[in-house]
């Protein structure tokens, strides 16, 4: 499981840290698959709804 994987938007490095080890910029969570049957990512879907409003 990579549910806590995060990614640096600047250089695309995958990390578990909240800041990139390379460029020290804040990382963003990797988007989970939309077809996930688990409600574990329900909060992500709510965020997506806000973004696409
Ligand atoms: Zn970086």
mmCIF file of the protein (N, C-alpha, C, O) and its ligand, coordinates in Angstrom:
data_MODEL
# 
_entry.id   MODEL 
# 
loop_
_entity.id 
_entity.type 
_entity.pdbx_number_of_molecules 
1 polymer     1 
2 non-polymer 1 
# 
_entity_poly.entity_id                      1 
_entity_poly.type                           'polypeptide(L)' 
_entity_poly.nstd_linkage                   no 
_entity_poly.nstd_monomer                   no 
_entity_poly.pdbx_seq_one_letter_code       
;(UNK)(UNK)(UNK)(UNK)(UNK)(UNK)(UNK)(UNK)(UNK)(UNK)(UNK)(UNK)(UNK)(UNK)(UNK)(UNK)
(UNK)(UNK)(UNK)(UNK)(UNK)(UNK)(UNK)(UNK)(UNK)(UNK)(UNK)(UNK)(UNK)(UNK)(UNK)(UNK)
(UNK)(UNK)(UNK)(UNK)(UNK)(UNK)(UNK)(UNK)(UNK)(UNK)(UNK)(UNK)(UNK)(UNK)(UNK)(UNK)
(UNK)(UNK)(UNK)(UNK)(UNK)
;
_entity_poly.pdbx_seq_one_letter_code_can   XXXXXXXXXXXXXXXXXXXXXXXXXXXXXXXXXXXXXXXXXXXXXXXXXXXXX 
_entity_poly.pdbx_strand_id                 A 
# 
loop_
_entity_poly_seq.entity_id 
_entity_poly_seq.num 
_entity_poly_seq.mon_id 
_entity_poly_seq.hetero 
1 1  UNK n 
1 2  UNK n 
1 3  UNK n 
1 4  UNK n 
1 5  UNK n 
1 6  UNK n 
1 7  UNK n 
1 8  UNK n 
1 9  UNK n 
1 10 UNK n 
1 11 UNK n 
1 12 UNK n 
1 13 UNK n 
1 14 UNK n 
1 15 UNK n 
1 16 UNK n 
1 17 UNK n 
1 18 UNK n 
1 19 UNK n 
1 20 UNK n 
1 21 UNK n 
1 22 UNK n 
1 23 UNK n 
1 24 UNK n 
1 25 UNK n 
1 26 UNK n 
1 27 UNK n 
1 28 UNK n 
1 29 UNK n 
1 30 UNK n 
1 31 UNK n 
1 32 UNK n 
1 33 UNK n 
1 34 UNK n 
1 35 UNK n 
1 36 UNK n 
1 37 UNK n 
1 38 UNK n 
1 39 UNK n 
1 40 UNK n 
1 41 UNK n 
1 42 UNK n 
1 43 UNK n 
1 44 UNK n 
1 45 UNK n 
1 46 UNK n 
1 47 UNK n 
1 48 UNK n 
1 49 UNK n 
1 50 UNK n 
1 51 UNK n 
1 52 UNK n 
1 53 UNK n 
# 
loop_
_struct_asym.id 
_struct_asym.entity_id 
A 1 
B 2 
# 
loop_
_chem_comp.id 
_chem_comp.type 
_chem_comp.mon_nstd_flag 
UNK 'L-peptide linking' . 
ZN  non-polymer         . 
# 
_pdbx_entity_nonpoly.entity_id   2 
_pdbx_entity_nonpoly.name        ? 
_pdbx_entity_nonpoly.comp_id     ZN 
# 
_pdbx_nonpoly_scheme.asym_id         B 
_pdbx_nonpoly_scheme.entity_id       2 
_pdbx_nonpoly_scheme.mon_id          ZN 
_pdbx_nonpoly_scheme.ndb_seq_num     1 
_pdbx_nonpoly_scheme.pdb_seq_num     101 
_pdbx_nonpoly_scheme.auth_seq_num    101 
_pdbx_nonpoly_scheme.pdb_mon_id      ZN 
_pdbx_nonpoly_scheme.auth_mon_id     ZN 
_pdbx_nonpoly_scheme.pdb_strand_id   A 
_pdbx_nonpoly_scheme.pdb_ins_code    . 
# 
loop_
_atom_site.group_PDB 
_atom_site.id 
_atom_site.type_symbol 
_atom_site.label_atom_id 
_atom_site.label_alt_id 
_atom_site.label_comp_id 
_atom_site.label_asym_id 
_atom_site.label_entity_id 
_atom_site.label_seq_id 
_atom_site.pdbx_PDB_ins_code 
_atom_site.Cartn_x 
_atom_site.Cartn_y 
_atom_site.Cartn_z 
_atom_site.occupancy 
_atom_site.B_iso_or_equiv 
_atom_site.pdbx_formal_charge 
_atom_site.auth_seq_id 
_atom_site.auth_comp_id 
_atom_site.auth_asym_id 
_atom_site.auth_atom_id 
_atom_site.pdbx_PDB_model_num 
ATOM   1   N  N  . UNK A 1 1  ? 0.837   -1.209 0.000   1.00 0.00 ? 1   UNK A N  1 
ATOM   2   C  CA . UNK A 1 1  ? 0.000   0.000  0.000   1.00 0.00 ? 1   UNK A CA 1 
ATOM   3   C  C  . UNK A 1 1  ? 0.865   1.250  0.000   1.00 0.00 ? 1   UNK A C  1 
ATOM   4   O  O  . UNK A 1 1  ? 1.860   1.337  0.720   1.00 0.00 ? 1   UNK A O  1 
ATOM   5   N  N  . UNK A 1 2  ? 0.467   2.217  -0.824  1.00 0.00 ? 2   UNK A N  1 
ATOM   6   C  CA . UNK A 1 2  ? 1.202   3.476  -0.880  1.00 0.00 ? 2   UNK A CA 1 
ATOM   7   C  C  . UNK A 1 2  ? 0.258   4.624  -0.571  1.00 0.00 ? 2   UNK A C  1 
ATOM   8   O  O  . UNK A 1 2  ? 0.323   5.685  -1.192  1.00 0.00 ? 2   UNK A O  1 
ATOM   9   N  N  . UNK A 1 3  ? -0.618  4.398  0.395   1.00 0.00 ? 3   UNK A N  1 
ATOM   10  C  CA . UNK A 1 3  ? -1.641  5.392  0.684   1.00 0.00 ? 3   UNK A CA 1 
ATOM   11  C  C  . UNK A 1 3  ? -1.068  6.690  1.213   1.00 0.00 ? 3   UNK A C  1 
ATOM   12  O  O  . UNK A 1 3  ? -1.724  7.730  1.157   1.00 0.00 ? 3   UNK A O  1 
ATOM   13  N  N  . UNK A 1 4  ? 0.140   6.639  1.723   1.00 0.00 ? 4   UNK A N  1 
ATOM   14  C  CA . UNK A 1 4  ? 0.705   7.876  2.278   1.00 0.00 ? 4   UNK A CA 1 
ATOM   15  C  C  . UNK A 1 4  ? 1.792   8.448  1.386   1.00 0.00 ? 4   UNK A C  1 
ATOM   16  O  O  . UNK A 1 4  ? 2.546   9.329  1.799   1.00 0.00 ? 4   UNK A O  1 
ATOM   17  N  N  . UNK A 1 5  ? 1.868   7.952  0.179   1.00 0.00 ? 5   UNK A N  1 
ATOM   18  C  CA . UNK A 1 5  ? 2.877   8.460  -0.735  1.00 0.00 ? 5   UNK A CA 1 
ATOM   19  C  C  . UNK A 1 5  ? 2.588   9.906  -1.101  1.00 0.00 ? 5   UNK A C  1 
ATOM   20  O  O  . UNK A 1 5  ? 1.445   10.293 -1.347  1.00 0.00 ? 5   UNK A O  1 
ATOM   21  N  N  . UNK A 1 6  ? 3.634   10.678 -1.131  1.00 0.00 ? 6   UNK A N  1 
ATOM   22  C  CA . UNK A 1 6  ? 3.504   12.075 -1.536  1.00 0.00 ? 6   UNK A CA 1 
ATOM   23  C  C  . UNK A 1 6  ? 4.481   12.333 -2.671  1.00 0.00 ? 6   UNK A C  1 
ATOM   24  O  O  . UNK A 1 6  ? 5.413   11.560 -2.896  1.00 0.00 ? 6   UNK A O  1 
ATOM   25  N  N  . UNK A 1 7  ? 4.256   13.417 -3.373  1.00 0.00 ? 7   UNK A N  1 
ATOM   26  C  CA . UNK A 1 7  ? 5.049   13.672 -4.565  1.00 0.00 ? 7   UNK A CA 1 
ATOM   27  C  C  . UNK A 1 7  ? 5.412   15.149 -4.629  1.00 0.00 ? 7   UNK A C  1 
ATOM   28  O  O  . UNK A 1 7  ? 4.601   16.020 -4.314  1.00 0.00 ? 7   UNK A O  1 
ATOM   29  N  N  . UNK A 1 8  ? 6.622   15.406 -5.036  1.00 0.00 ? 8   UNK A N  1 
ATOM   30  C  CA . UNK A 1 8  ? 7.064   16.791 -5.184  1.00 0.00 ? 8   UNK A CA 1 
ATOM   31  C  C  . UNK A 1 8  ? 6.590   17.320 -6.528  1.00 0.00 ? 8   UNK A C  1 
ATOM   32  O  O  . UNK A 1 8  ? 6.929   16.747 -7.564  1.00 0.00 ? 8   UNK A O  1 
ATOM   33  N  N  . UNK A 1 9  ? 5.817   18.394 -6.538  1.00 0.00 ? 9   UNK A N  1 
ATOM   34  C  CA . UNK A 1 9  ? 5.320   18.940 -7.807  1.00 0.00 ? 9   UNK A CA 1 
ATOM   35  C  C  . UNK A 1 9  ? 6.410   19.608 -8.629  1.00 0.00 ? 9   UNK A C  1 
ATOM   36  O  O  . UNK A 1 9  ? 6.233   19.860 -9.821  1.00 0.00 ? 9   UNK A O  1 
ATOM   37  N  N  . UNK A 1 10 ? 7.524   19.889 -7.997  1.00 0.00 ? 10  UNK A N  1 
ATOM   38  C  CA . UNK A 1 10 ? 8.594   20.595 -8.696  1.00 0.00 ? 10  UNK A CA 1 
ATOM   39  C  C  . UNK A 1 10 ? 9.428   19.647 -9.556  1.00 0.00 ? 10  UNK A C  1 
ATOM   40  O  O  . UNK A 1 10 ? 9.634   19.899 -10.743 1.00 0.00 ? 10  UNK A O  1 
ATOM   41  N  N  . UNK A 1 11 ? 9.903   18.562 -8.959  1.00 0.00 ? 11  UNK A N  1 
ATOM   42  C  CA . UNK A 1 11 ? 10.786  17.648 -9.698  1.00 0.00 ? 11  UNK A CA 1 
ATOM   43  C  C  . UNK A 1 11 ? 10.224  16.248 -9.823  1.00 0.00 ? 11  UNK A C  1 
ATOM   44  O  O  . UNK A 1 11 ? 10.861  15.381 -10.422 1.00 0.00 ? 11  UNK A O  1 
ATOM   45  N  N  . UNK A 1 12 ? 9.026   16.002 -9.264  1.00 0.00 ? 12  UNK A N  1 
ATOM   46  C  CA . UNK A 1 12 ? 8.368   14.718 -9.471  1.00 0.00 ? 12  UNK A CA 1 
ATOM   47  C  C  . UNK A 1 12 ? 8.902   13.591 -8.611  1.00 0.00 ? 12  UNK A C  1 
ATOM   48  O  O  . UNK A 1 12 ? 8.610   12.425 -8.877  1.00 0.00 ? 12  UNK A O  1 
ATOM   49  N  N  . UNK A 1 13 ? 9.679   13.911 -7.580  1.00 0.00 ? 13  UNK A N  1 
ATOM   50  C  CA . UNK A 1 13 ? 10.193  12.868 -6.703  1.00 0.00 ? 13  UNK A CA 1 
ATOM   51  C  C  . UNK A 1 13 ? 9.107   12.365 -5.775  1.00 0.00 ? 13  UNK A C  1 
ATOM   52  O  O  . UNK A 1 13 ? 8.331   13.147 -5.226  1.00 0.00 ? 13  UNK A O  1 
ATOM   53  N  N  . UNK A 1 14 ? 9.056   11.056 -5.605  1.00 0.00 ? 14  UNK A N  1 
ATOM   54  C  CA . UNK A 1 14 ? 8.117   10.469 -4.653  1.00 0.00 ? 14  UNK A CA 1 
ATOM   55  C  C  . UNK A 1 14 ? 8.797   10.356 -3.292  1.00 0.00 ? 14  UNK A C  1 
ATOM   56  O  O  . UNK A 1 14 ? 9.959   9.962  -3.190  1.00 0.00 ? 14  UNK A O  1 
ATOM   57  N  N  . UNK A 1 15 ? 8.044   10.712 -2.244  1.00 0.00 ? 15  UNK A N  1 
ATOM   58  C  CA . UNK A 1 15 ? 8.601   10.693 -0.906  1.00 0.00 ? 15  UNK A CA 1 
ATOM   59  C  C  . UNK A 1 15 ? 7.488   10.494 0.107   1.00 0.00 ? 15  UNK A C  1 
ATOM   60  O  O  . UNK A 1 15 ? 6.306   10.587 -0.226  1.00 0.00 ? 15  UNK A O  1 
ATOM   61  N  N  . UNK A 1 16 ? 7.870   10.224 1.333   1.00 0.00 ? 16  UNK A N  1 
ATOM   62  C  CA . UNK A 1 16 ? 6.890   10.134 2.412   1.00 0.00 ? 16  UNK A CA 1 
ATOM   63  C  C  . UNK A 1 16 ? 6.902   11.400 3.256   1.00 0.00 ? 16  UNK A C  1 
ATOM   64  O  O  . UNK A 1 16 ? 6.091   11.557 4.168   1.00 0.00 ? 16  UNK A O  1 
ATOM   65  N  N  . UNK A 1 17 ? 7.815   12.290 2.948   1.00 0.00 ? 17  UNK A N  1 
ATOM   66  C  CA . UNK A 1 17 ? 7.951   13.509 3.741   1.00 0.00 ? 17  UNK A CA 1 
ATOM   67  C  C  . UNK A 1 17 ? 7.004   14.588 3.244   1.00 0.00 ? 17  UNK A C  1 
ATOM   68  O  O  . UNK A 1 17 ? 6.523   14.541 2.112   1.00 0.00 ? 17  UNK A O  1 
ATOM   69  N  N  . UNK A 1 18 ? 6.749   15.545 4.095   1.00 0.00 ? 18  UNK A N  1 
ATOM   70  C  CA . UNK A 1 18 ? 5.890   16.656 3.703   1.00 0.00 ? 18  UNK A CA 1 
ATOM   71  C  C  . UNK A 1 18 ? 6.674   17.701 2.921   1.00 0.00 ? 18  UNK A C  1 
ATOM   72  O  O  . UNK A 1 18 ? 6.099   18.599 2.305   1.00 0.00 ? 18  UNK A O  1 
ATOM   73  N  N  . UNK A 1 19 ? 7.992   17.569 2.956   1.00 0.00 ? 19  UNK A N  1 
ATOM   74  C  CA . UNK A 1 19 ? 8.816   18.471 2.159   1.00 0.00 ? 19  UNK A CA 1 
ATOM   75  C  C  . UNK A 1 19 ? 9.797   17.657 1.334   1.00 0.00 ? 19  UNK A C  1 
ATOM   76  O  O  . UNK A 1 19 ? 10.317  16.642 1.798   1.00 0.00 ? 19  UNK A O  1 
ATOM   77  N  N  . UNK A 1 20 ? 10.045  18.097 0.127   1.00 0.00 ? 20  UNK A N  1 
ATOM   78  C  CA . UNK A 1 20 ? 10.947  17.393 -0.767  1.00 0.00 ? 20  UNK A CA 1 
ATOM   79  C  C  . UNK A 1 20 ? 12.365  17.463 -0.224  1.00 0.00 ? 20  UNK A C  1 
ATOM   80  O  O  . UNK A 1 20 ? 12.829  18.515 0.215   1.00 0.00 ? 20  UNK A O  1 
ATOM   81  N  N  . UNK A 1 21 ? 13.042  16.325 -0.263  1.00 0.00 ? 21  UNK A N  1 
ATOM   82  C  CA . UNK A 1 21 ? 14.414  16.295 0.241   1.00 0.00 ? 21  UNK A CA 1 
ATOM   83  C  C  . UNK A 1 21 ? 15.368  16.986 -0.723  1.00 0.00 ? 21  UNK A C  1 
ATOM   84  O  O  . UNK A 1 21 ? 16.475  17.369 -0.342  1.00 0.00 ? 21  UNK A O  1 
ATOM   85  N  N  . UNK A 1 22 ? 14.944  17.142 -1.955  1.00 0.00 ? 22  UNK A N  1 
ATOM   86  C  CA . UNK A 1 22 ? 15.819  17.707 -2.980  1.00 0.00 ? 22  UNK A CA 1 
ATOM   87  C  C  . UNK A 1 22 ? 15.713  19.233 -3.021  1.00 0.00 ? 22  UNK A C  1 
ATOM   88  O  O  . UNK A 1 22 ? 16.715  19.942 -2.936  1.00 0.00 ? 22  UNK A O  1 
ATOM   89  N  N  . UNK A 1 23 ? 14.472  19.721 -3.155  1.00 0.00 ? 23  UNK A N  1 
ATOM   90  C  CA . UNK A 1 23 ? 14.303  21.159 -3.349  1.00 0.00 ? 23  UNK A CA 1 
ATOM   91  C  C  . UNK A 1 23 ? 13.572  21.822 -2.177  1.00 0.00 ? 23  UNK A C  1 
ATOM   92  O  O  . UNK A 1 23 ? 13.347  23.032 -2.194  1.00 0.00 ? 23  UNK A O  1 
ATOM   93  N  N  . UNK A 1 24 ? 13.200  21.034 -1.159  1.00 0.00 ? 24  UNK A N  1 
ATOM   94  C  CA . UNK A 1 24 ? 12.596  21.574 0.061   1.00 0.00 ? 24  UNK A CA 1 
ATOM   95  C  C  . UNK A 1 24 ? 11.227  22.205 -0.174  1.00 0.00 ? 24  UNK A C  1 
ATOM   96  O  O  . UNK A 1 24 ? 10.734  22.939 0.681   1.00 0.00 ? 24  UNK A O  1 
ATOM   97  N  N  . UNK A 1 25 ? 10.620  21.934 -1.297  1.00 0.00 ? 25  UNK A N  1 
ATOM   98  C  CA . UNK A 1 25 ? 9.284   22.481 -1.533  1.00 0.00 ? 25  UNK A CA 1 
ATOM   99  C  C  . UNK A 1 25 ? 8.240   21.531 -0.945  1.00 0.00 ? 25  UNK A C  1 
ATOM   100 O  O  . UNK A 1 25 ? 8.495   20.332 -0.840  1.00 0.00 ? 25  UNK A O  1 
ATOM   101 N  N  . UNK A 1 26 ? 7.058   22.051 -0.556  1.00 0.00 ? 26  UNK A N  1 
ATOM   102 C  CA . UNK A 1 26 ? 6.011   21.199 0.016   1.00 0.00 ? 26  UNK A CA 1 
ATOM   103 C  C  . UNK A 1 26 ? 5.535   20.166 -0.996  1.00 0.00 ? 26  UNK A C  1 
ATOM   104 O  O  . UNK A 1 26 ? 5.348   20.470 -2.174  1.00 0.00 ? 26  UNK A O  1 
ATOM   105 N  N  . UNK A 1 27 ? 5.345   18.950 -0.519  1.00 0.00 ? 27  UNK A N  1 
ATOM   106 C  CA . UNK A 1 27 ? 4.890   17.885 -1.406  1.00 0.00 ? 27  UNK A CA 1 
ATOM   107 C  C  . UNK A 1 27 ? 3.376   17.766 -1.353  1.00 0.00 ? 27  UNK A C  1 
ATOM   108 O  O  . UNK A 1 27 ? 2.737   18.260 -0.424  1.00 0.00 ? 27  UNK A O  1 
ATOM   109 N  N  . UNK A 1 28 ? 2.817   17.117 -2.343  1.00 0.00 ? 28  UNK A N  1 
ATOM   110 C  CA . UNK A 1 28 ? 1.366   16.918 -2.409  1.00 0.00 ? 28  UNK A CA 1 
ATOM   111 C  C  . UNK A 1 28 ? 1.081   15.425 -2.395  1.00 0.00 ? 28  UNK A C  1 
ATOM   112 O  O  . UNK A 1 28 ? 1.889   14.641 -2.891  1.00 0.00 ? 28  UNK A O  1 
ATOM   113 N  N  . UNK A 1 29 ? -0.058  15.016 -1.834  1.00 0.00 ? 29  UNK A N  1 
ATOM   114 C  CA . UNK A 1 29 ? -0.391  13.594 -1.822  1.00 0.00 ? 29  UNK A CA 1 
ATOM   115 C  C  . UNK A 1 29 ? -0.647  13.067 -3.215  1.00 0.00 ? 29  UNK A C  1 
ATOM   116 O  O  . UNK A 1 29 ? -1.237  13.747 -4.055  1.00 0.00 ? 29  UNK A O  1 
ATOM   117 N  N  . UNK A 1 30 ? -0.195  11.843 -3.454  1.00 0.00 ? 30  UNK A N  1 
ATOM   118 C  CA . UNK A 1 30 ? -0.444  11.219 -4.753  1.00 0.00 ? 30  UNK A CA 1 
ATOM   119 C  C  . UNK A 1 30 ? -1.924  10.926 -4.876  1.00 0.00 ? 30  UNK A C  1 
ATOM   120 O  O  . UNK A 1 30 ? -2.535  10.385 -3.954  1.00 0.00 ? 30  UNK A O  1 
ATOM   121 N  N  . UNK A 1 31 ? -2.496  11.278 -6.003  1.00 0.00 ? 31  UNK A N  1 
ATOM   122 C  CA . UNK A 1 31 ? -3.927  11.082 -6.186  1.00 0.00 ? 31  UNK A CA 1 
ATOM   123 C  C  . UNK A 1 31 ? -4.262  9.602  -6.189  1.00 0.00 ? 31  UNK A C  1 
ATOM   124 O  O  . UNK A 1 31 ? -3.660  8.829  -6.934  1.00 0.00 ? 31  UNK A O  1 
ATOM   125 N  N  . UNK A 1 32 ? -5.222  9.201  -5.359  1.00 0.00 ? 32  UNK A N  1 
ATOM   126 C  CA . UNK A 1 32 ? -5.646  7.804  -5.334  1.00 0.00 ? 32  UNK A CA 1 
ATOM   127 C  C  . UNK A 1 32 ? -6.499  7.481  -6.546  1.00 0.00 ? 32  UNK A C  1 
ATOM   128 O  O  . UNK A 1 32 ? -7.081  8.385  -7.145  1.00 0.00 ? 32  UNK A O  1 
ATOM   129 N  N  . UNK A 1 33 ? -6.585  6.220  -6.919  1.00 0.00 ? 33  UNK A N  1 
ATOM   130 C  CA . UNK A 1 33 ? -7.438  5.829  -8.044  1.00 0.00 ? 33  UNK A CA 1 
ATOM   131 C  C  . UNK A 1 33 ? -8.900  6.100  -7.737  1.00 0.00 ? 33  UNK A C  1 
ATOM   132 O  O  . UNK A 1 33 ? -9.356  5.884  -6.614  1.00 0.00 ? 33  UNK A O  1 
ATOM   133 N  N  . UNK A 1 34 ? -9.623  6.568  -8.723  1.00 0.00 ? 34  UNK A N  1 
ATOM   134 C  CA . UNK A 1 34 ? -11.023 6.955  -8.505  1.00 0.00 ? 34  UNK A CA 1 
ATOM   135 C  C  . UNK A 1 34 ? -11.907 5.732  -8.267  1.00 0.00 ? 34  UNK A C  1 
ATOM   136 O  O  . UNK A 1 34 ? -12.959 5.835  -7.637  1.00 0.00 ? 34  UNK A O  1 
ATOM   137 N  N  . UNK A 1 35 ? -11.480 4.584  -8.770  1.00 0.00 ? 35  UNK A N  1 
ATOM   138 C  CA . UNK A 1 35 ? -12.318 3.394  -8.660  1.00 0.00 ? 35  UNK A CA 1 
ATOM   139 C  C  . UNK A 1 35 ? -12.084 2.651  -7.364  1.00 0.00 ? 35  UNK A C  1 
ATOM   140 O  O  . UNK A 1 35 ? -12.559 1.527  -7.198  1.00 0.00 ? 35  UNK A O  1 
ATOM   141 N  N  . UNK A 1 36 ? -11.347 3.271  -6.428  1.00 0.00 ? 36  UNK A N  1 
ATOM   142 C  CA . UNK A 1 36 ? -11.090 2.601  -5.165  1.00 0.00 ? 36  UNK A CA 1 
ATOM   143 C  C  . UNK A 1 36 ? -12.398 2.311  -4.426  1.00 0.00 ? 36  UNK A C  1 
ATOM   144 O  O  . UNK A 1 36 ? -13.186 3.229  -4.200  1.00 0.00 ? 36  UNK A O  1 
ATOM   145 N  N  . UNK A 1 37 ? -12.642 1.062  -4.047  1.00 0.00 ? 37  UNK A N  1 
ATOM   146 C  CA . UNK A 1 37 ? -13.893 0.713  -3.364  1.00 0.00 ? 37  UNK A CA 1 
ATOM   147 C  C  . UNK A 1 37 ? -13.913 1.172  -1.914  1.00 0.00 ? 37  UNK A C  1 
ATOM   148 O  O  . UNK A 1 37 ? -14.970 1.226  -1.285  1.00 0.00 ? 37  UNK A O  1 
ATOM   149 N  N  . UNK A 1 38 ? -12.758 1.497  -1.395  1.00 0.00 ? 38  UNK A N  1 
ATOM   150 C  CA . UNK A 1 38 ? -12.689 1.878  0.008   1.00 0.00 ? 38  UNK A CA 1 
ATOM   151 C  C  . UNK A 1 38 ? -13.064 3.339  0.192   1.00 0.00 ? 38  UNK A C  1 
ATOM   152 O  O  . UNK A 1 38 ? -12.695 4.182  -0.625  1.00 0.00 ? 38  UNK A O  1 
ATOM   153 N  N  . UNK A 1 39 ? -13.777 3.639  1.235   1.00 0.00 ? 39  UNK A N  1 
ATOM   154 C  CA . UNK A 1 39 ? -14.144 5.021  1.533   1.00 0.00 ? 39  UNK A CA 1 
ATOM   155 C  C  . UNK A 1 39 ? -12.995 5.744  2.215   1.00 0.00 ? 39  UNK A C  1 
ATOM   156 O  O  . UNK A 1 39 ? -13.127 6.881  2.669   1.00 0.00 ? 39  UNK A O  1 
ATOM   157 N  N  . UNK A 1 40 ? -11.868 5.052  2.273   1.00 0.00 ? 40  UNK A N  1 
ATOM   158 C  CA . UNK A 1 40 ? -10.666 5.611  2.888   1.00 0.00 ? 40  UNK A CA 1 
ATOM   159 C  C  . UNK A 1 40 ? -10.306 6.946  2.252   1.00 0.00 ? 40  UNK A C  1 
ATOM   160 O  O  . UNK A 1 40 ? -9.751  7.829  2.907   1.00 0.00 ? 40  UNK A O  1 
ATOM   161 N  N  . UNK A 1 41 ? -10.630 7.086  0.960   1.00 0.00 ? 41  UNK A N  1 
ATOM   162 C  CA . UNK A 1 41 ? -10.242 8.295  0.247   1.00 0.00 ? 41  UNK A CA 1 
ATOM   163 C  C  . UNK A 1 41 ? -11.423 9.237  0.049   1.00 0.00 ? 41  UNK A C  1 
ATOM   164 O  O  . UNK A 1 41 ? -11.398 10.090 -0.838  1.00 0.00 ? 41  UNK A O  1 
ATOM   165 N  N  . UNK A 1 42 ? -12.451 9.084  0.870   1.00 0.00 ? 42  UNK A N  1 
ATOM   166 C  CA . UNK A 1 42 ? -13.618 9.931  0.702   1.00 0.00 ? 42  UNK A CA 1 
ATOM   167 C  C  . UNK A 1 42 ? -13.272 11.403 0.820   1.00 0.00 ? 42  UNK A C  1 
ATOM   168 O  O  . UNK A 1 42 ? -13.837 12.240 0.116   1.00 0.00 ? 42  UNK A O  1 
ATOM   169 N  N  . UNK A 1 43 ? -12.352 11.713 1.704   1.00 0.00 ? 43  UNK A N  1 
ATOM   170 C  CA . UNK A 1 43 ? -12.002 13.125 1.876   1.00 0.00 ? 43  UNK A CA 1 
ATOM   171 C  C  . UNK A 1 43 ? -11.328 13.679 0.636   1.00 0.00 ? 43  UNK A C  1 
ATOM   172 O  O  . UNK A 1 43 ? -11.459 14.862 0.321   1.00 0.00 ? 43  UNK A O  1 
ATOM   173 N  N  . UNK A 1 44 ? -10.601 12.812 -0.071  1.00 0.00 ? 44  UNK A N  1 
ATOM   174 C  CA . UNK A 1 44 ? -9.976  13.269 -1.308  1.00 0.00 ? 44  UNK A CA 1 
ATOM   175 C  C  . UNK A 1 44 ? -11.050 13.609 -2.342  1.00 0.00 ? 44  UNK A C  1 
ATOM   176 O  O  . UNK A 1 44 ? -10.959 14.598 -3.070  1.00 0.00 ? 44  UNK A O  1 
ATOM   177 N  N  . UNK A 1 45 ? -12.078 12.742 -2.377  1.00 0.00 ? 45  UNK A N  1 
ATOM   178 C  CA . UNK A 1 45 ? -13.143 13.010 -3.346  1.00 0.00 ? 45  UNK A CA 1 
ATOM   179 C  C  . UNK A 1 45 ? -13.836 14.337 -3.033  1.00 0.00 ? 45  UNK A C  1 
ATOM   180 O  O  . UNK A 1 45 ? -14.200 15.093 -3.934  1.00 0.00 ? 45  UNK A O  1 
ATOM   181 N  N  . UNK A 1 46 ? -14.011 14.601 -1.730  1.00 0.00 ? 46  UNK A N  1 
ATOM   182 C  CA . UNK A 1 46 ? -14.641 15.873 -1.376  1.00 0.00 ? 46  UNK A CA 1 
ATOM   183 C  C  . UNK A 1 46 ? -13.767 17.043 -1.808  1.00 0.00 ? 46  UNK A C  1 
ATOM   184 O  O  . UNK A 1 46 ? -14.272 18.070 -2.261  1.00 0.00 ? 46  UNK A O  1 
ATOM   185 N  N  . UNK A 1 47 ? -12.443 16.879 -1.664  1.00 0.00 ? 47  UNK A N  1 
ATOM   186 C  CA . UNK A 1 47 ? -11.543 17.944 -2.110  1.00 0.00 ? 47  UNK A CA 1 
ATOM   187 C  C  . UNK A 1 47 ? -11.640 18.118 -3.612  1.00 0.00 ? 47  UNK A C  1 
ATOM   188 O  O  . UNK A 1 47 ? -11.678 19.239 -4.119  1.00 0.00 ? 47  UNK A O  1 
ATOM   189 N  N  . UNK A 1 48 ? -11.680 17.001 -4.317  1.00 0.00 ? 48  UNK A N  1 
ATOM   190 C  CA . UNK A 1 48 ? -11.797 17.072 -5.769  1.00 0.00 ? 48  UNK A CA 1 
ATOM   191 C  C  . UNK A 1 48 ? -13.054 17.838 -6.163  1.00 0.00 ? 48  UNK A C  1 
ATOM   192 O  O  . UNK A 1 48 ? -13.048 18.634 -7.102  1.00 0.00 ? 48  UNK A O  1 
ATOM   193 N  N  . UNK A 1 49 ? -14.142 17.578 -5.418  1.00 0.00 ? 49  UNK A N  1 
ATOM   194 C  CA . UNK A 1 49 ? -15.404 18.260 -5.733  1.00 0.00 ? 49  UNK A CA 1 
ATOM   195 C  C  . UNK A 1 49 ? -15.243 19.769 -5.560  1.00 0.00 ? 49  UNK A C  1 
ATOM   196 O  O  . UNK A 1 49 ? -15.775 20.559 -6.340  1.00 0.00 ? 49  UNK A O  1 
ATOM   197 N  N  . UNK A 1 50 ? -14.510 20.146 -4.536  1.00 0.00 ? 50  UNK A N  1 
ATOM   198 C  CA . UNK A 1 50 ? -14.297 21.583 -4.319  1.00 0.00 ? 50  UNK A CA 1 
ATOM   199 C  C  . UNK A 1 50 ? -13.467 22.168 -5.453  1.00 0.00 ? 50  UNK A C  1 
ATOM   200 O  O  . UNK A 1 50 ? -13.732 23.270 -5.933  1.00 0.00 ? 50  UNK A O  1 
ATOM   201 N  N  . UNK A 1 51 ? -12.455 21.409 -5.872  1.00 0.00 ? 51  UNK A N  1 
ATOM   202 C  CA . UNK A 1 51 ? -11.560 21.928 -6.911  1.00 0.00 ? 51  UNK A CA 1 
ATOM   203 C  C  . UNK A 1 51 ? -12.276 22.078 -8.234  1.00 0.00 ? 51  UNK A C  1 
ATOM   204 O  O  . UNK A 1 51 ? -12.003 23.006 -8.996  1.00 0.00 ? 51  UNK A O  1 
ATOM   205 N  N  . UNK A 1 52 ? -13.193 21.164 -8.508  1.00 0.00 ? 52  UNK A N  1 
ATOM   206 C  CA . UNK A 1 52 ? -13.839 21.166 -9.828  1.00 0.00 ? 52  UNK A CA 1 
ATOM   207 C  C  . UNK A 1 52 ? -15.159 21.906 -9.836  1.00 0.00 ? 52  UNK A C  1 
ATOM   208 O  O  . UNK A 1 52 ? -15.915 21.829 -10.804 1.00 0.00 ? 52  UNK A O  1 
ATOM   209 N  N  . UNK A 1 53 ? -15.436 22.622 -8.762  1.00 0.00 ? 53  UNK A N  1 
ATOM   210 C  CA . UNK A 1 53 ? -16.721 23.296 -8.666  1.00 0.00 ? 53  UNK A CA 1 
ATOM   211 C  C  . UNK A 1 53 ? -16.847 24.383 -9.736  1.00 0.00 ? 53  UNK A C  1 
ATOM   212 O  O  . UNK A 1 53 ? -17.872 25.062 -9.809  1.00 0.00 ? 53  UNK A O  1 
HETATM 213 ZN ZN . ZN  B 2 .  ? 11.534  18.539 -5.141  1.00 0.00 ? 101 ZN  A ZN 1 
# 
